[in-house]
Amino acid sequence: MPTSSLIRATFFALGVVAGGGAVAVLNASKKTKSTSPATIATSGTTQATVPLVELGVAGDARLSPVVAQTAVGPVLKYGNPGPISDQLVRKAYVAAYDRRMRHPAWTAEHLTLASLGKSPLVEPVKSNERGDRGESTFQEDESLPVQFRAKLKDYFRSGYDRGHMVPAADAKRSQEAMDETFLLSNIAPQVGVGFNRHYWAYLEDWCRRLTSTFADVYVFTIPLYLPHKDSDGKLRVVYEVIGDPPNVSVPTHFAKVVLAARPSTPSTPQVPEISTGAFVLPNAAIPEGTSLESFVVPGNVTFIAVPPRPSRTCCVPLPVDTVERASGLTLFSDAIKGGSKHICKTAKCEVIVRHFDDAKKRPEMRRSISSPR
């Protein structure tokens, strides 16, 4: 299977797992053994015999879909409360929206030289057709129910930037693609100076630069709420909520998880070399001299806990499954995680510090404290 096809299959598998459709897919695609048949009444006097429990090839047991539907129906007669993770398919990314926290649960994007307009083999998008961030404005996502939306006024004088989960610089292919990155369903509150306008931007740039050495780069961005140990020795999760009334939660951390693939050798382009890595950054100002590679955590780490504020000032590359456990997501299969190399072993895990006029380079920062429209 070609590299892009293999990894693309892994990429879209995330939507299935995070969206809760895995059971249906497994039941439809695998042969199952059944036990304890039951009779379910159908139309008229016809009756159908169906198994109460299905056993998958791995020995996992579950209620058959018919029985599950029959059992659940009366209980949820007046509606299923959820939770619902809104699946958002955009021009440059895919995301799931967290209705409770009012920001993305995760975002996912596929970066290549071609998607960034840098491939010598693909004619670049004409300059007058490329996205111009100066023409984009932050907008509420009207595709979401009103009561669960993040609102422009929530960020007004909040002290936080409207931080992109998928950066606008990754979506220059068209104005529509760039505009979609400015929807508040792609935004989470981030500390401005030292983080969103600096180290976070450097990390976004590092992800883009990976396309110079890898054919395919998949980037997942995940807001996190991690516990810290208080003086009494107990672990607590403490976070702020902005808005009046309070509406949007402020993550304590953000994770960047990358999966990069390239041909293992020139003679075997069909066999991919896969590298993965996960980086957890505190939602706080980070010193520019902080190195990504300097904070590699051993692979046996199973729980993320951080010291009390304000000492959370480092970035931590972690095993992917540690981030999965903290976020409640399944990003990659065990086969992918077990068979991949760490990204810091196959690429240089080093951000490039760029000193520039933030107001000119990222004009939305000028608008971050402007009155909501």
Salt bridges, closest charged atoms under 4 A:
ASP60 OD2 - ARG62 NH2 2.35
ASP86 OD2 - ARG99 NE 2.65
ASP141 OD2 - ARG90 NH2 2.54
ASP161 OD2 - ARG197 NE 2.77
ASP170 OD1 - ARG208 NH1 2.81
ASP205 OD2 - ARG209 NE 2.96
ASP205 OD2 - ARG354 NH2 3.61
ASP216 OD1 - HIS110 NE2 2.72
ASP230 OD1 - HIS228 NE2 2.87
ASP230 OD2 - ARG236 NH1 2.83
ASP232 OD2 - ARG236 NH2 2.96
GLU273 OE2 - ARG262 NE 2.80
GLU273 OE1 - LYS341 NZ 3.35
GLU288 OE1 - HIS355 NE2 3.34
GLU324 OE1 - LYS337 NZ 2.44
ASP334 OD1 - LYS337 NZ 3.65
GLU350 OE2 - LYS348 NZ 3.74
ASP358 OD2 - HIS198 NE2 3.28
GLU364 OE2 - ARG133 NH2 2.66
GLU364 OE2 - ARG362 NE 3.50
